[in-house]
Amino acid sequence: MNKVEEFEELRPLLFSIAYRILGSVSEAEDAVQETWLRFDASATRPTSVKAFLSTTVTRISIDVLRSARVRREEYVGPWFPEPLLSDPYQDPARSAELSDSVSMAALLLLERLSPLERSVFVLREVFGFGFGDIASAVGRSEAACRQLLVRARRHMEAGRPRFEADRQERQELARRFFDALSEGDVTGLRDLLAADAQMVGDGGGKAPQLARSVVGAENVARLLASVVPLLARVDVTFEPQEVNGRPGAIFRDRDGRVLHALALDVLDGRVQTIRSVINPDKLGHLGPVADAWAVDREVRRTRRRTR
């Protein structure tokens, strides 16, 4: 197998590692590309190509994350990961870890960790790397990596919900939710929302977004039931789709361009959190991006006409 073939075989794993460390599709793709350039430029063949590439992409991702954290602290409004529709790396032996670790909720918990803690946690808990390989990847001793993992686990466990729905339950609840959403059914939506449900938007100051989180089943249901029919009147459609391993949807304008991505957190048989990513900088990997401001103006005109 030549270098290109070896790299392409491992590309899904490398992207999946980088995405979980960075929470960004575009930055993960850049990290993978930089890994290829370094591999291609290496004069000698590493003893383990997988170990070499995993170490390289991890180190690149750590460096990128350190600079990204400063930008995220200055971000306008809530920061969410870039939505991922499908994880390219599949491993039946670790399917549960892979699915759980890519959810919006898990990625936001990972944001609480230091870059080293996050990397060690991802490599060990998600991908099952040995401590020797992890130590090489992050440039720390095995003992230090074990301590980093202990701290990371403590932070992650403190933020995780006690009861999370299984896949089948999530899918059934999502089907009912999106049926009620398409009908503008306030009662139907309210019955599927947790009492303290919240809806939060990430526009990054570059698209219309909620001024603040909307909290409470009644408030969220009424907002959704009023906005979605207005969007439909200006030919905005949505398609239910798995987003970051959880139920979600992609909204598109009349020309099929991506307007925003919606992701649902389902806990204890109810929709707990609805996250909307509308920042155009985070949607380009999903296809051509809509002009959210133009759609918003059209919605406002339609609302005035119908009053």
C-alpha positions in Angstrom: 0.0 0.0 0.0 1.4 3.4 -0.9 1.3 6.6 1.2 -1.9 7.9 -0.3 -3.7 4.6 0.2 -2.5 4.3 3.8 -3.6 7.9 4.5 -7.0 7.6 2.9 -7.7 4.4 4.8 -7.1 6.3 8.1 -8.7 9.6 7.1 -12.1 8.9 8.7 -10.4 8.2 12.0 -8.2 11.3 11.8 -11.1 13.5 11.0 -13.2 12.0 13.8 -10.4 12.6 16.3 -9.9 16.2 15.1 -13.6 17.1 15.1 -14.1 15.9 18.7 -11.1 17.9 19.9 -12.0 21.0 17.9 -15.8 21.0 17.5 -15.4 22.4 14.0 -15.8 20.6 10.7 -13.7 23.1 8.8 -10.9 23.2 11.4 -10.9 19.4 11.6 -10.6 19.1 7.8 -7.7 21.6 7.8 -6.0 19.6 10.6 -6.3 16.4 8.6 -4.9 18.1 5.5 -1.9 19.4 7.4 -1.4 15.9 8.8 -1.2 14.6 5.2 1.3 17.2 4.2 3.6 16.2 7.1 3.2 12.5 6.4 3.9 13.1 2.7 7.0 15.1 3.5 8.4 12.5 5.9 11.5 10.8 4.5 11.2 7.6 6.5 8.3 5.3 7.0 7.0 5.3 10.7 6.9 1.9 12.5 3.1 2.4 12.9 1.4 4.7 10.4 -1.7 4.8 12.5 0.2 5.9 15.5 2.2 8.5 13.6 -0.9 10.0 11.9 -3.0 10.0 15.1 -0.2 11.7 17.0 0.2 14.3 14.3 -3.4 15.2 13.9 -3.8 15.3 17.7 -0.9 17.7 18.1 -2.1 19.9 15.3 -5.6 20.0 16.8 -4.3 20.9 20.3 -2.4 23.9 18.8 -5.5 25.0 16.8 -7.8 24.6 19.9 -5.5 26.8 22.0 -5.9 29.7 19.6 -9.5 28.9 19.0 -10.4 29.1 22.6 -9.5 32.8 22.7 -11.8 33.5 19.7 -14.6 31.5 21.3 -14.3 33.6 24.5 -15.0 36.7 22.3 -17.8 35.0 20.3 -21.1 36.9 19.9 -23.8 35.0 21.7 -23.7 31.2 22.5 -21.1 29.2 20.7 -22.1 25.7 19.4 -20.0 23.2 17.4 -20.4 23.1 13.7 -23.2 20.6 12.9 -22.0 17.2 11.7 -24.5 15.1 9.7 -22.5 11.9 9.6 -19.4 10.7 11.4 -17.1 9.1 8.7 -15.4 6.8 11.2 -17.4 3.7 12.2 -16.3 1.0 14.7 -19.0 -1.4 15.8 -17.0 -2.2 18.9 -17.1 1.4 20.0 -20.4 2.6 18.4 -21.9 3.8 21.7 -18.9 5.9 22.6 -18.6 7.3 19.1 -22.3 8.3 19.0 -22.4 9.8 22.5 -19.2 11.7 22.1 -20.3 13.6 18.9 -23.6 15.0 20.3 -23.9 18.7 20.8 -24.3 18.2 24.5 -21.1 16.1 24.8 -19.1 18.5 22.6 -20.2 21.5 24.8 -19.1 19.5 27.9 -15.7 19.0 26.2 -15.4 22.7 25.9 -15.0 22.9 29.7 -11.8 20.9 29.5 -8.3 22.1 28.8 -6.9 21.2 25.4 -4.7 18.4 26.9 -7.6 17.0 29.0 -9.9 17.1 26.0 -7.4 15.3 23.8 -6.6 12.6 26.4 -10.3 12.0 27.0 -11.1 11.7 23.3 -8.2 9.4 22.5 -8.9 7.1 25.6 -12.6 7.2 26.2 -13.9 7.5 22.6 -11.3 5.7 20.5 -9.7 3.4 23.1 -6.1 4.3 22.5 -3.5 2.9 24.9 -1.8 5.3 27.4 1.6 4.8 25.6 0.2 6.1 22.3 -1.7 8.9 24.1 1.4 10.0 26.0 3.3 10.2 22.6 0.4 12.1 21.0 0.1 14.8 23.7 3.8 15.0 24.8 3.2 14.0 28.4 4.2 11.0 30.5 1.8 8.1 30.9 1.3 9.0 34.5 0.5 12.5 33.6 -2.0 11.3 31.0 -3.8 9.2 33.6 -4.1 12.2 35.8 -5.4 14.3 32.9 -8.0 11.6 32.2 -9.2 11.4 35.8 -9.8 15.2 35.8 -11.5 15.1 32.4 -13.8 12.2 33.5 -14.7 14.1 36.6 -15.7 17.2 34.6 -17.6 15.2 32.0 -19.5 13.1 34.6 -20.5 16.2 36.6 -22.2 17.7 33.5 -23.8 14.6 32.0 -27.6 14.0 32.4 -28.6 11.1 34.6 -31.1 9.6 32.2 -30.7 9.8 28.4 -33.1 8.3 25.9 -32.0 5.3 23.8 -31.8 5.7 20.0 -35.3 4.2 19.3 -37.0 6.4 21.8 -35.2 9.5 20.5 -36.3 8.7 16.9 -39.9 8.1 17.9 -40.1 11.3 19.9 -38.4 13.3 17.1 -40.9 12.0 14.6 -43.8 13.2 16.7 -42.0 16.5 17.4 -41.4 17.3 13.7 -44.9 16.3 12.8 -46.2 18.8 15.4 -43.7 21.4 14.2 -44.9 21.1 10.6 -48.5 21.5 11.7 -47.8 24.4 14.1 -49.4 22.4 16.8 -48.7 24.2 20.1 -50.3 21.6 22.3 -48.5 18.8 20.5 -45.2 20.5 20.8 -45.7 21.4 24.5 -46.6 17.8 25.4 -43.2 16.7 23.9 -41.1 19.3 25.7 -39.6 19.0 29.2 -41.1 21.6 31.6 -37.8 23.5 31.7 -37.1 23.0 28.0 -35.0 25.7 26.4 -34.3 26.9 22.8 -30.9 28.5 22.1 -29.5 29.9 18.9 -26.0 30.4 17.5 -25.8 33.2 15.0 -22.4 34.5 15.9 -23.6 38.0 15.2 -23.7 37.1 11.5 -27.3 36.0 11.2 -30.7 36.7 12.9 -30.8 34.9 16.2 -32.8 34.8 19.4 -31.9 37.7 21.7 -31.8 35.2 24.6 -32.6 31.6 25.4 -36.3 30.8 25.4 -37.1 28.8 28.5 -40.2 26.7 29.4 -42.3 24.3 27.5 -45.1 26.8 26.9 -42.8 29.5 25.6 -40.8 27.3 23.4 -43.9 25.6 21.9 -45.5 28.9 21.1 -42.4 30.3 19.6 -41.9 27.3 17.3 -45.6 27.1 16.4 -45.6 30.8 15.4 -42.3 31.0 13.5 -42.3 27.8 11.5 -45.6 28.5 9.6 -44.2 32.0 8.8 -41.1 30.4 7.4 -43.3 28.0 5.3 -45.1 31.0 3.8 -41.8 32.2 2.4 -41.1 28.7 1.1 -38.6 27.6 3.8 -38.7 23.9 4.2 -37.1 21.5 6.7 -36.0 17.9 6.5 -35.6 15.8 9.6 -32.1 14.5 9.8 -29.7 13.2 12.3 -27.4 16.0 13.5 -24.4 15.1 15.6 -25.8 11.7 16.2 -29.1 13.0 17.6 -32.4 13.9 16.1 -32.4 17.2 14.2 -33.3 18.9 11.0 -31.9 21.1 8.2 -33.9 24.1 7.2 -33.6 25.4 3.6 -34.7 28.4 1.6 -36.8 28.2 -1.6 -33.6 27.6 -3.6 -32.6 24.7 -1.4 -29.8 26.6 0.3 -29.1 25.8 3.9 -30.7 28.3 6.3 -29.9 26.6 9.6 -29.5 23.3 11.4 -31.5 22.2 14.4 -30.4 19.7 17.0 -32.5 18.1 19.8 -31.4 16.8 23.1 -33.9 14.2 24.4 -33.8 13.3 28.1 -36.2 11.3 30.2 -38.8 11.0 27.4 -38.9 14.7 26.5 -37.1 17.2 24.4 -34.9 19.1 26.8 -32.9 21.4 24.6 -33.3 22.7 21.1 -30.1 24.2 19.6 -30.2 26.2 16.3 -27.0 26.9 14.4 -27.6 29.7 11.9 -24.1 31.3 11.7 -23.3 31.0 8.0 -19.7 30.3 8.7 -20.7 27.0 10.4 -22.9 25.8 7.6 -20.8 25.9 4.4 -19.8 22.2 4.6 -23.5 21.3 4.4 -24.0 23.0 1.0 -24.7 26.5 -0.4 -25.8 28.7 2.4 -28.9 30.9 2.4 -29.0 34.6 3.1 -30.6 34.5 6.6 -31.0 38.2 6.7 -33.0 38.3 3.5 -35.2 35.4 4.7 -35.7 37.3 8.0 -36.8 40.5 6.1 -39.2 38.4 4.0 -40.7 36.8 7.1 -41.2 40.2 8.7 -43.0 41.6 5.6 -45.2 38.5 5.6 -46.0 38.9 9.3 -47.0 42.6 8.7 -49.3 41.7 5.8 -51.1 39.0 7.8 -51.8 41.2 10.8 
